[in-house]
Amino acid sequence: MNYIYDIYLNLNETLYDFFDWNKNDKLTHIKKIPIFKVDEETLKNLIYNKILINEDFLLQIYNKTEIWNMNGKINYCALFSDNNTIIAIEFDKKGNSIKKSFLFIDEELEVLEIVYKLKERCIDFNILNKEKNIFKTRKQIKEEKFINNELRNMDDNKLNYIYFECFGKQEKNKKIILDRINKISKNSKTYKNLYDILKLTSTTKK
């Protein structure tokens, strides 16, 4: 088995790009962790989906990941790479993926030099369902939750006002209003205006 030494992981239920890590994150200083080279399609499935890994693989990686904190260990964890990207995945004892992490960019580049020399492995797993919020920044996730919560608890008069401010016309049908608001592109100026208006008019404690 091949190992990588002395790296940091930001293991979370939500997978954040390294530039979205913040100072309050509890980073794990890895002393030693197994690494497996896989094909591009396998890596995409590992990143974008919640998976169930098979029992034989779990036994291979059991207690193989060591951390610097008092010589502790993570029961089931490993790195996977396709020569271009690296993902760390922690599993529970049944084989379900429970946490994931990318690497710091400089550490990833160093590890990729090692991955290039490894032999590709076939990893047996089942896809359970797609990951939520994949590659959304924390700011985007926070904004979406806030908007959805505001719309869910909004009375009809305020909803009509919000619709007019966003689209410049009146609409009385609540279903049409909500459907159109929900279809606003997350990257558009209208979406930013919607968020700004809701922040100004919100009765929720900020």
Z-matrix of the N, CA and C atoms (Angstrom, degrees):
N
C 1 1.460
C 2 1.528 1 109.63
N 3 1.324 2 116.08 1 141.24
C 4 1.461 3 121.63 2 -179.47
C 5 1.532 4 110.25 3 -97.69
N 6 1.338 5 114.82 4 145.05
C 7 1.458 6 119.69 5 -175.86
C 8 1.528 7 111.49 6 -129.05
N 9 1.335 8 114.44 7 154.08
C 10 1.460 9 122.83 8 171.04
C 11 1.530 10 106.88 9 -115.61
N 12 1.334 11 116.11 10 144.41
C 13 1.457 12 120.63 11 -174.65
C 14 1.533 13 111.37 12 -122.87
N 15 1.324 14 114.13 13 146.09
C 16 1.466 15 122.47 14 168.94
C 17 1.537 16 113.52 15 58.39
N 18 1.319 17 116.06 16 66.18
C 19 1.464 18 121.80 17 175.11
C 20 1.529 19 109.14 18 -132.11
N 21 1.314 20 115.75 19 166.59
C 22 1.473 21 121.27 20 176.59
C 23 1.528 22 109.80 21 -110.61
N 24 1.347 23 115.26 22 140.05
C 25 1.455 24 121.50 23 175.28
C 26 1.525 25 109.42 24 -124.65
N 27 1.324 26 115.29 25 150.19
C 28 1.460 27 122.02 26 176.38
C 29 1.528 28 107.44 27 -118.19
N 30 1.328 29 115.94 28 72.39
C 31 1.457 30 121.73 29 -173.04
C 32 1.527 31 111.12 30 -73.15
N 33 1.344 32 115.26 31 119.46
C 34 1.464 33 121.98 32 -179.56
C 35 1.519 34 109.56 33 -142.82
N 36 1.336 35 115.48 34 161.32
C 37 1.457 36 119.79 35 173.89
C 38 1.526 37 110.15 36 -65.71
N 39 1.334 38 116.33 37 -34.02
C 40 1.465 39 121.41 38 174.41
C 41 1.522 40 109.00 39 -98.23
N 42 1.315 41 116.00 40 131.57
C 43 1.459 42 120.83 41 -178.27
C 44 1.520 43 110.14 42 -85.14
N 45 1.341 44 116.60 43 118.10
C 46 1.454 45 121.70 44 179.94
C 47 1.520 46 110.01 45 -107.73
N 48 1.337 47 116.02 46 139.23
C 49 1.459 48 119.46 47 170.23
C 50 1.526 49 108.36 48 -63.67
N 51 1.321 50 116.88 49 153.11
C 52 1.462 51 120.07 50 -173.87
C 53 1.524 52 112.21 51 -59.43
N 54 1.341 53 118.04 52 -31.27
C 55 1.466 54 120.04 53 -178.95
C 56 1.530 55 111.61 54 -72.71
N 57 1.346 56 117.06 55 -9.68
C 58 1.462 57 121.14 56 179.77
C 59 1.532 58 111.65 57 -101.42
N 60 1.325 59 117.08 58 4.18
C 61 1.463 60 119.39 59 174.17
C 62 1.517 61 107.94 60 -69.92
N 63 1.340 62 117.67 61 148.92
C 64 1.453 63 118.85 62 176.32
C 65 1.519 64 111.53 63 -128.48
N 66 1.309 65 115.42 64 172.29
C 67 1.467 66 121.07 65 -171.42
C 68 1.524 67 112.72 66 -66.68
N 69 1.324 68 117.30 67 -18.20
C 70 1.466 69 120.19 68 -179.87
C 71 1.520 70 113.21 69 -89.47
N 72 1.330 71 116.96 70 -5.62
C 73 1.464 72 119.78 71 178.53
C 74 1.524 73 110.55 72 -67.31
N 75 1.311 74 114.93 73 142.92
C 76 1.456 75 120.13 74 177.26
C 77 1.529 76 108.75 75 -91.04
N 78 1.316 77 116.22 76 91.79
C 79 1.466 78 120.51 77 -179.56
C 80 1.522 79 110.05 78 -74.69
N 81 1.315 80 115.11 79 145.63
C 82 1.456 81 121.23 80 177.50
C 83 1.521 82 109.09 81 -104.80
N 84 1.329 83 115.81 82 121.60
C 85 1.459 84 120.76 83 179.27
C 86 1.529 85 108.31 84 -86.90
N 87 1.310 86 114.71 85 106.22
C 88 1.458 87 121.17 86 -176.06
C 89 1.524 88 110.93 87 -83.55
N 90 1.313 89 115.08 88 128.77
C 91 1.457 90 120.77 89 176.73
C 92 1.533 91 110.85 90 -87.00
N 93 1.327 92 115.58 91 -37.33
C 94 1.468 93 121.27 92 -175.97
C 95 1.524 94 108.31 93 -160.88
N 96 1.344 95 116.81 94 134.25
C 97 1.460 96 120.49 95 -179.44
C 98 1.529 97 109.83 96 -150.28
N 99 1.343 98 118.17 97 137.82
C 100 1.471 99 119.94 98 178.60
C 101 1.528 100 111.42 99 -71.26
N 102 1.321 101 115.18 100 150.36
C 103 1.465 102 120.29 101 179.34
C 104 1.520 103 109.84 102 -131.99
N 105 1.344 104 115.27 103 142.64
C 106 1.453 105 121.35 104 -178.48
C 107 1.528 106 109.40 105 -131.26
N 108 1.329 107 114.75 106 132.67
C 109 1.461 108 120.95 107 177.03
C 110 1.522 109 109.07 108 -90.68
N 111 1.347 110 116.04 109 127.86
C 112 1.464 111 120.83 110 -178.50
C 113 1.529 112 109.02 111 -129.66
N 114 1.329 113 116.20 112 171.60
C 115 1.462 114 118.53 113 178.20
C 116 1.523 115 110.82 114 -79.28
N 117 1.316 116 116.07 115 169.12
C 118 1.463 117 121.84 116 -174.28
C 119 1.525 118 112.45 117 -60.93
N 120 1.327 119 117.04 118 -42.55
C 121 1.469 120 120.80 119 -178.51
C 122 1.522 121 111.11 120 -64.53
N 123 1.332 122 116.47 121 -41.19
C 124 1.467 123 120.39 122 178.27
C 125 1.524 124 110.47 123 -61.73
N 126 1.324 125 116.62 124 -44.74
C 127 1.463 126 119.33 125 -178.30
C 128 1.534 127 110.77 126 -62.99
N 129 1.315 128 117.68 127 -40.87
C 130 1.466 129 120.48 128 177.79
C 131 1.528 130 110.84 129 -59.40
N 132 1.327 131 116.09 130 -42.65
C 133 1.461 132 119.79 131 178.85
C 134 1.525 133 111.61 132 -65.11
N 135 1.319 134 116.73 133 -37.02
C 136 1.460 135 120.32 134 179.15
C 137 1.526 136 111.20 135 -67.72
N 138 1.322 137 116.91 136 -36.22
C 139 1.464 138 121.32 137 -178.69
C 140 1.530 139 111.51 138 -75.74
N 141 1.315 140 116.75 139 -47.14
C 142 1.462 141 120.68 140 -168.61
C 143 1.526 142 115.00 141 -90.52
N 144 1.320 143 117.68 142 -4.66
C 145 1.463 144 119.99 143 -176.15
C 146 1.522 145 112.61 144 -132.21
N 147 1.322 146 114.98 145 153.77
C 148 1.455 147 120.07 146 165.62
C 149 1.521 148 106.20 147 -80.45
N 150 1.317 149 116.91 148 134.16
C 151 1.467 150 119.91 149 -173.39
C 152 1.523 151 111.80 150 -128.80
N 153 1.304 152 114.55 151 164.27
C 154 1.465 153 122.61 152 173.02
C 155 1.519 154 107.33 153 -121.30
N 156 1.314 155 116.48 154 111.10
C 157 1.461 156 121.66 155 -178.43
C 158 1.519 157 109.38 156 -84.09
N 159 1.330 158 117.96 157 153.93
C 160 1.469 159 118.27 158 -176.32
C 161 1.534 160 111.99 159 -78.15
N 162 1.329 161 115.22 160 162.46
C 163 1.464 162 121.88 161 -173.12
C 164 1.522 163 112.26 162 -64.92
N 165 1.326 164 117.63 163 -37.71
C 166 1.462 165 120.38 164 -179.43
C 167 1.523 166 111.28 165 -60.68
N 168 1.341 167 116.42 166 -40.78
C 169 1.457 168 119.99 167 179.06
C 170 1.526 169 110.53 168 -66.99
N 171 1.325 170 116.75 169 -40.57
C 172 1.464 171 120.73 170 177.38
C 173 1.521 172 111.38 171 -56.35
N 174 1.318 173 115.92 172 -43.66
C 175 1.471 174 120.32 173 -179.62
C 176 1.528 175 110.94 174 -64.27
N 177 1.331 176 116.16 175 -34.69
C 178 1.472 177 119.82 176 179.31
C 179 1.520 178 112.31 177 -64.18
N 180 1.329 179 116.33 178 -37.17
C 181 1.472 180 119.25 179 -174.15
C 182 1.533 181 112.77 180 -99.88
N 183 1.312 182 117.79 181 -0.08
C 184 1.472 183 120.32 182 -176.39
C 185 1.534 184 111.59 183 -56.77
N 186 1.326 185 116.04 184 123.50
C 187 1.466 186 123.93 185 177.78
C 188 1.533 187 113.78 186 58.95
N 189 1.315 188 116.85 187 21.23
C 190 1.465 189 119.55 188 179.84
C 191 1.533 190 112.19 189 -87.62
N 192 1.342 191 116.74 190 -14.33
C 193 1.465 192 120.25 191 179.56
C 194 1.525 193 109.72 192 -96.34
N 195 1.314 194 115.64 193 117.15
C 196 1.461 195 121.06 194 -178.80
C 197 1.528 196 109.91 195 -108.49
N 198 1.329 197 116.21 196 144.87
C 199 1.454 198 121.08 197 177.83
C 200 1.523 199 109.67 198 -119.37
N 201 1.332 200 115.39 199 158.55
C 202 1.460 201 120.16 200 -175.41
C 203 1.521 202 112.36 201 -74.58
N 204 1.309 203 117.79 202 -17.50
C 205 1.451 204 121.38 203 -177.42
C 206 1.528 205 111.43 204 -70.65
N 207 1.310 206 117.21 205 98.02
C 208 1.471 207 123.60 206 177.84
C 209 1.535 208 112.08 207 53.61
N 210 1.334 209 115.09 208 36.83
C 211 1.471 210 120.80 209 179.95
C 212 1.520 211 113.19 210 56.55
N 213 1.325 212 116.50 211 34.53
C 214 1.456 213 120.79 212 -179.88
C 215 1.517 214 112.15 213 -75.83
N 216 1.341 215 115.22 214 175.41
C 217 1.458 216 120.85 215 -179.39
C 218 1.519 217 110.06 216 -139.00
N 219 1.330 218 115.85 217 154.95
C 220 1.458 219 122.21 218 168.99
C 221 1.518 220 105.74 219 -105.42
N 222 1.308 221 117.36 220 124.01
C 223 1.465 222 120.80 221 -171.29
C 224 1.530 223 113.67 222 -55.30
N 225 1.350 224 116.07 223 -49.43
C 226 1.465 225 119.32 224 -175.95
C 227 1.531 226 109.58 225 -135.56
N 228 1.311 227 116.53 226 104.29
C 229 1.461 228 120.72 227 -179.17
C 230 1.525 229 109.44 228 -156.32
N 231 1.332 230 116.34 229 147.85
C 232 1.469 231 120.08 230 179.45
C 233 1.520 232 109.93 231 -161.04
N 234 1.326 233 114.96 232 161.05
C 235 1.459 234 122.60 233 173.06
C 236 1.523 235 109.11 234 -99.55
N 237 1.349 236 115.01 235 145.74
C 238 1.460 237 120.90 236 176.06
C 239 1.531 238 108.21 237 -132.57
N 240 1.332 239 116.27 238 141.06
C 241 1.458 240 119.80 239 -178.70
C 242 1.525 241 111.64 240 -149.57
N 243 1.344 242 114.99 241 150.54
C 244 1.468 243 121.17 242 177.07
C 245 1.527 244 111.33 243 -114.06
N 246 1.330 245 116.92 244 21.03
C 247 1.471 246 123.62 245 -176.75
C 248 1.526 247 113.18 246 87.09
N 249 1.340 248 117.26 247 -10.13
C 250 1.464 249 120.48 248 -178.79
C 251 1.527 250 112.91 249 -120.73
N 252 1.311 251 116.42 250 -37.03
C 253 1.463 252 122.39 251 -176.20
C 254 1.525 253 108.84 252 -134.17
N 255 1.330 254 115.44 253 152.82
C 256 1.456 255 120.32 254 178.34
C 257 1.525 256 109.44 255 -127.72
N 258 1.314 257 115.97 256 134.29
C 259 1.461 258 121.42 257 177.08
C 260 1.525 259 109.10 258 -128.59
N 261 1.321 260 116.32 259 135.65
C 262 1.464 261 121.34 260 173.04
C 263 1.523 262 107.59 261 -100.93
N 264 1.316 263 116.76 262 135.72
C 265 1.457 264 120.90 263 179.72
C 266 1.530 265 109.84 264 -130.64
N 267 1.328 266 114.99 265 130.98
C 268 1.461 267 120.56 266 172.95
C 269 1.533 268 108.03 267 -103.52
N 270 1.319 269 116.38 268 137.52
C 271 1.457 270 122.21 269 -178.88
C 272 1.523 271 110.24 270 -115.63
N 273 1.335 272 116.17 271 156.07
C 274 1.466 273 118.77 272 170.66
C 275 1.524 274 108.63 273 -87.12
N 276 1.324 275 117.31 274 -179.32
C 277 1.467 276 120.47 275 -173.86
C 278 1.527 277 113.29 276 -68.76
N 279 1.345 278 117.01 277 -13.83
C 280 1.463 279 120.46 278 177.60
C 281 1.530 280 111.75 279 -92.42
N 282 1.344 281 116.40 280 -10.47
C 283 1.457 282 120.25 281 178.78
C 284 1.503 283 114.61 282 102.86
N 285 1.352 284 117.75 283 4.56
C 286 1.456 285 120.78 284 177.95
C 287 1.532 286 110.57 285 -76.92
N 288 1.324 287 116.73 286 135.70
C 289 1.465 288 119.22 287 174.12
C 290 1.527 289 107.82 288 -70.78
N 291 1.337 290 116.43 289 127.76
C 292 1.461 291 119.85 290 -176.13
C 293 1.527 292 112.75 291 -119.63
N 294 1.325 293 118.03 292 -28.06
C 295 1.453 294 121.84 293 178.83
C 296 1.521 295 109.61 294 -144.14
N 297 1.346 296 114.96 295 150.47
C 298 1.459 297 119.65 296 179.48
C 299 1.525 298 109.97 297 -139.55
N 300 1.323 299 114.98 298 159.81
C 301 1.460 300 119.91 299 177.38
C 302 1.515 301 110.60 300 -156.11
N 303 1.322 302 115.42 301 142.93
C 304 1.449 303 120.66 302 164.35
C 305 1.523 304 108.10 303 -86.81
N 306 1.314 305 116.61 304 -175.37
C 307 1.466 306 121.84 305 179.19
C 308 1.522 307 109.78 306 -114.48
N 309 1.327 308 115.98 307 161.38
C 310 1.457 309 119.15 308 166.94
C 311 1.518 310 107.23 309 -57.13
N 312 1.334 311 117.13 310 144.52
C 313 1.456 312 120.66 311 -173.46
C 314 1.525 313 112.05 312 -61.14
N 315 1.337 314 117.90 313 -38.87
C 316 1.460 315 119.13 314 -179.06
C 317 1.525 316 111.48 315 -69.73
N 318 1.336 317 116.30 316 -36.21
C 319 1.464 318 119.40 317 177.47
C 320 1.525 319 110.63 318 -70.40
N 321 1.327 320 116.80 319 -37.18
C 322 1.461 321 119.82 320 178.37
C 323 1.534 322 110.92 321 -61.90
N 324 1.310 323 116.99 322 -42.85
C 325 1.463 324 120.48 323 -179.76
C 326 1.530 325 110.97 324 -62.00
N 327 1.316 326 116.86 325 -39.11
C 328 1.467 327 120.63 326 178.27
C 329 1.525 328 111.15 327 -66.40
N 330 1.338 329 116.02 328 -42.18
C 331 1.465 330 120.26 329 -179.03
C 332 1.523 331 111.23 330 -68.18
N 333 1.328 332 117.70 331 -35.92
C 334 1.465 333 121.25 332 -179.62
C 335 1.530 334 111.84 333 -61.79
N 336 1.316 335 116.78 334 -29.02
C 337 1.464 336 119.92 335 176.22
C 338 1.527 337 110.79 336 -64.97
N 339 1.318 338 115.97 337 -31.16
C 340 1.467 339 120.88 338 178.17
C 341 1.522 340 110.12 339 -79.56
N 342 1.334 341 116.37 340 -41.11
C 343 1.467 342 121.50 341 -178.12
C 344 1.521 343 111.33 342 -57.60
N 345 1.310 344 115.88 343 -37.93
C 346 1.464 345 121.21 344 -177.87
C 347 1.531 346 112.33 345 -54.38
N 348 1.328 347 116.67 346 -30.39
C 349 1.466 348 121.11 347 -176.25
C 350 1.531 349 113.14 348 -89.99
N 351 1.339 350 117.18 349 -6.95
C 352 1.462 351 120.35 350 -175.90
C 353 1.521 352 112.22 351 -83.77
N 354 1.318 353 115.40 352 157.54
C 355 1.455 354 121.33 353 174.76
C 356 1.522 355 109.40 354 -86.48
N 357 1.318 356 115.50 355 140.92
C 358 1.461 357 120.73 356 -178.14
C 359 1.528 358 110.60 357 -70.58
N 360 1.339 359 115.53 358 139.32
C 361 1.459 360 122.12 359 179.81
C 362 1.521 361 110.39 360 -113.35
N 363 1.333 362 115.61 361 150.67
C 364 1.459 363 121.66 362 172.84
C 365 1.530 364 107.32 363 -98.45
N 366 1.319 365 116.28 364 120.28
C 367 1.459 366 121.25 365 -177.84
C 368 1.531 367 108.87 366 -106.22
N 369 1.333 368 116.11 367 127.21
C 370 1.462 369 121.23 368 -177.54
C 371 1.531 370 109.86 369 -92.38
N 372 1.327 371 116.74 370 118.93
C 373 1.461 372 120.68 371 -179.94
C 374 1.527 373 109.91 372 -155.00
N 375 1.325 374 115.19 373 163.96
C 376 1.456 375 122.02 374 175.26
C 377 1.527 376 109.30 375 -117.28
N 378 1.321 377 116.78 376 140.81
C 379 1.459 378 121.68 377 176.23
C 380 1.528 379 108.54 378 -84.20
N 381 1.331 380 116.65 379 126.01
C 382 1.463 381 121.55 380 -179.45
C 383 1.536 382 110.91 381 -92.45
N 384 1.304 383 117.01 382 -51.56
C 385 1.459 384 122.32 383 176.90
C 386 1.523 385 109.45 384 -168.91
N 387 1.313 386 115.55 385 166.92
C 388 1.464 387 120.29 386 -178.23
C 389 1.520 388 110.91 387 -74.04
N 390 1.329 389 115.21 388 148.40
C 391 1.457 390 120.52 389 175.95
C 392 1.528 391 109.72 390 -70.14
N 393 1.319 392 116.54 391 146.14
C 394 1.458 393 121.55 392 174.57
C 395 1.525 394 109.37 393 -91.68
N 396 1.316 395 115.80 394 151.78
C 397 1.470 396 122.47 395 174.37
C 398 1.527 397 113.82 396 58.73
N 399 1.338 398 117.45 397 25.92
C 400 1.449 399 119.18 398 -176.50
C 401 1.524 400 110.94 399 -63.00
N 402 1.332 401 115.54 400 124.12
C 403 1.456 402 124.28 401 177.55
C 404 1.527 403 114.90 402 66.27
N 405 1.332 404 117.69 403 14.16
C 406 1.458 405 119.33 404 169.55
C 407 1.521 406 107.74 405 -83.05
N 408 1.335 407 115.77 406 142.20
C 409 1.457 408 118.31 407 176.85
C 410 1.514 409 109.24 408 -75.00
N 411 1.320 410 115.45 409 163.24
C 412 1.459 411 119.70 410 178.56
C 413 1.525 412 110.95 411 -61.18
N 414 1.326 413 116.20 412 -36.45
C 415 1.454 414 120.60 413 178.79
C 416 1.528 415 110.49 414 -62.89
N 417 1.327 416 116.90 415 -43.05
C 418 1.459 417 120.51 416 179.31
C 419 1.527 418 111.35 417 -64.39
N 420 1.326 419 116.75 418 -43.11
C 421 1.463 420 120.96 419 179.65
C 422 1.521 421 110.66 420 -62.55
N 423 1.335 422 116.23 421 -43.26
C 424 1.461 423 121.15 422 179.57
C 425 1.526 424 110.94 423 -63.11
N 426 1.339 425 116.86 424 -44.06
C 427 1.461 426 121.00 425 -179.64
C 428 1.530 427 110.98 426 -63.67
N 429 1.332 428 117.60 427 -43.41
C 430 1.466 429 121.00 428 -179.00
C 431 1.519 430 111.03 429 -64.04
N 432 1.330 431 116.75 430 -42.32
C 433 1.461 432 120.00 431 178.84
C 434 1.521 433 111.02 432 -62.82
N 435 1.333 434 115.58 433 -41.61
C 436 1.462 435 120.11 434 -179.90
C 437 1.528 436 110.80 435 -63.68
N 438 1.345 437 116.80 436 -47.83
C 439 1.466 438 120.78 437 -179.22
C 440 1.526 439 110.80 438 -61.09
N 441 1.323 440 116.85 439 -46.40
C 442 1.464 441 120.32 440 -178.92
C 443 1.524 442 111.76 441 -62.42
N 444 1.328 443 116.01 442 -39.11
C 445 1.469 444 120.15 443 179.60
C 446 1.528 445 110.94 444 -67.46
N 447 1.336 446 116.55 445 -42.05
C 448 1.460 447 120.59 446 179.01
C 449 1.526 448 111.17 447 -63.15
N 450 1.320 449 117.17 448 -45.98
C 451 1.462 450 120.99 449 -178.96
C 452 1.531 451 111.32 450 -64.63
N 453 1.308 452 115.71 451 -36.26
C 454 1.467 453 120.37 452 -177.96
C 455 1.537 454 111.83 453 -66.29
N 456 1.337 455 116.48 454 -31.66
C 457 1.462 456 120.53 455 -175.35
C 458 1.534 457 113.36 456 -106.63
N 459 1.317 458 117.01 457 13.77
C 460 1.465 459 121.56 458 -173.77
C 461 1.526 460 111.73 459 -89.74
N 462 1.338 461 116.73 460 139.04
C 463 1.465 462 119.87 461 175.58
C 464 1.525 463 109.99 462 -79.04
N 465 1.335 464 115.91 463 167.28
C 466 1.469 465 120.89 464 -172.35
C 467 1.523 466 112.28 465 -63.87
N 468 1.326 467 117.78 466 -38.43
C 469 1.471 468 120.43 467 -178.49
C 470 1.527 469 111.31 468 -62.93
N 471 1.319 470 115.73 469 -45.04
C 472 1.460 471 118.67 470 179.70
C 473 1.525 472 110.75 471 -68.55
N 474 1.334 473 116.37 472 -36.64
C 475 1.463 474 120.36 473 179.10
C 476 1.531 475 110.24 474 -61.88
N 477 1.334 476 116.32 475 -41.27
C 478 1.466 477 120.43 476 177.91
C 479 1.532 478 110.82 477 -63.73
N 480 1.334 479 115.49 478 -39.51
C 481 1.464 480 120.22 479 178.81
C 482 1.530 481 111.10 480 -64.36
N 483 1.323 482 116.15 481 -44.88
C 484 1.464 483 121.29 482 179.60
C 485 1.527 484 110.54 483 -60.86
N 486 1.328 485 115.93 484 -42.21
C 487 1.465 486 120.43 485 -179.88
C 488 1.532 487 110.69 486 -62.18
N 489 1.332 488 116.16 487 -43.98
C 490 1.463 489 119.77 488 -179.76
C 491 1.523 490 111.37 489 -63.84
N 492 1.334 491 116.69 490 -40.86
C 493 1.464 492 121.02 491 179.67
C 494 1.530 493 111.47 492 -64.40
N 495 1.321 494 116.56 493 -33.30
C 496 1.471 495 120.60 494 -178.56
C 497 1.528 496 112.83 495 -81.50
N 498 1.337 497 115.87 496 -39.15
C 499 1.473 498 118.98 497 -170.59
C 500 1.527 499 114.48 498 -118.25
N 501 1.338 500 117.79 499 -4.91
C 502 1.460 501 121.11 500 174.49
C 503 1.509 502 114.94 501 71.50
N 504 1.328 503 118.32 502 21.83
C 505 1.467 504 120.71 503 176.97
C 506 1.529 505 110.01 504 -152.90
N 507 1.322 506 115.52 505 163.78
C 508 1.457 507 121.47 506 -177.58
C 509 1.536 508 110.80 507 -87.39
N 510 1.311 509 115.36 508 150.30
C 511 1.464 510 121.37 509 174.74
C 512 1.531 511 107.52 510 -155.26
N 513 1.327 512 116.94 511 125.87
C 514 1.459 513 120.80 512 -177.01
C 515 1.528 514 113.33 513 -96.30
N 516 1.329 515 116.21 514 -22.22
C 517 1.461 516 119.86 515 -177.42
C 518 1.533 517 109.99 516 -75.79
N 519 1.333 518 116.03 517 112.87
C 520 1.462 519 120.34 518 -174.66
C 521 1.525 520 112.11 519 -62.85
N 522 1.326 521 117.05 520 -37.98
C 523 1.468 522 120.45 521 -179.74
C 524 1.528 523 110.91 522 -63.49
N 525 1.322 524 116.74 523 -42.40
C 526 1.468 525 120.73 524 178.49
C 527 1.522 526 110.13 525 -64.01
N 528 1.336 527 116.07 526 -42.20
C 529 1.465 528 120.88 527 179.71
C 530 1.520 529 110.83 528 -58.73
N 531 1.330 530 116.01 529 -51.59
C 532 1.462 531 120.52 530 -177.34
C 533 1.523 532 111.91 531 -66.13
N 534 1.327 533 116.45 532 -40.05
C 535 1.469 534 120.04 533 179.38
C 536 1.525 535 110.81 534 -61.04
N 537 1.323 536 116.23 535 -44.04
C 538 1.469 537 119.40 536 -177.53
C 539 1.525 538 110.88 537 -70.45
N 540 1.330 539 117.18 538 -40.22
C 541 1.460 540 120.06 539 178.38
C 542 1.530 541 110.45 540 -63.01
N 543 1.325 542 116.19 541 -41.89
C 544 1.472 543 120.36 542 -178.72
C 545 1.523 544 112.60 543 -68.11
N 546 1.334 545 116.75 544 -18.12
C 547 1.461 546 120.51 545 -179.56
C 548 1.528 547 112.82 546 -94.30
N 549 1.341 548 116.05 547 0.66
C 550 1.468 549 119.02 548 178.52
C 551 1.526 550 109.28 549 -64.35
N 552 1.313 551 116.62 550 130.84
C 553 1.467 552 121.11 551 178.89
C 554 1.521 553 110.22 552 -61.53
N 555 1.339 554 115.97 553 133.89
C 556 1.466 555 121.28 554 -178.15
C 557 1.528 556 112.43 555 -65.45
N 558 1.330 557 116.79 556 -17.57
C 559 1.466 558 120.17 557 -178.37
C 560 1.529 559 112.78 558 -102.05
N 561 1.321 560 116.79 559 6.60
C 562 1.458 561 120.06 560 -174.26
C 563 1.527 562 112.38 561 -90.07
N 564 1.338 563 114.46 562 162.31
C 565 1.462 564 121.21 563 176.13
C 566 1.523 565 110.41 564 -65.17
N 567 1.338 566 116.71 565 -35.13
C 568 1.460 567 121.05 566 179.38
C 569 1.525 568 111.20 567 -61.65
N 570 1.321 569 116.00 568 -39.44
C 571 1.465 570 120.15 569 179.71
C 572 1.532 571 110.35 570 -65.96
N 573 1.320 572 116.66 571 -40.71
C 574 1.468 573 120.36 572 177.45
C 575 1.526 574 110.62 573 -64.08
N 576 1.347 575 115.83 574 -41.65
C 577 1.462 576 120.02 575 177.79
C 578 1.524 577 110.84 576 -62.17
N 579 1.329 578 116.38 577 -41.12
C 580 1.459 579 121.22 578 178.15
C 581 1.524 580 110.84 579 -59.09
N 582 1.315 581 115.91 580 -46.61
C 583 1.465 582 120.47 581 179.72
C 584 1.527 583 110.96 582 -62.85
N 585 1.323 584 116.95 583 -44.33
C 586 1.469 585 121.06 584 -178.40
C 587 1.530 586 110.87 585 -63.54
N 588 1.335 587 116.59 586 -42.42
C 589 1.470 588 120.54 587 179.76
C 590 1.520 589 110.69 588 -64.22
N 591 1.328 590 116.16 589 -43.92
C 592 1.464 591 120.10 590 -179.16
C 593 1.528 592 111.61 591 -64.90
N 594 1.330 593 116.62 592 -36.21
C 595 1.454 594 120.12 593 177.48
C 596 1.523 595 110.98 594 -63.85
N 597 1.349 596 115.74 595 -40.86
C 598 1.465 597 121.03 596 -178.55
C 599 1.518 598 112.07 597 -69.87
N 600 1.316 599 116.97 598 -33.95
C 601 1.464 600 121.24 599 -173.93
C 602 1.522 601 113.57 600 -101.64
N 603 1.327 602 116.91 601 -1.49
C 604 1.458 603 120.78 602 -175.40
C 605 1.533 604 111.55 603 -66.94
N 606 1.321 605 114.76 604 141.13
C 607 1.462 606 120.57 605 173.37
C 608 1.518 607 110.18 606 -100.42
N 609 1.340 608 115.21 607 -1.26
C 610 1.462 609 120.27 608 178.17
C 611 1.508 610 109.29 609 -73.46
N 612 1.326 611 116.64 610 138.83
C 613 1.466 612 120.59 611 178.78
C 614 1.512 613 109.03 612 -64.36
N 615 1.322 614 116.54 613 124.80
C 616 1.461 615 121.16 614 -177.17
C 617 1.522 616 109.81 615 -87.02
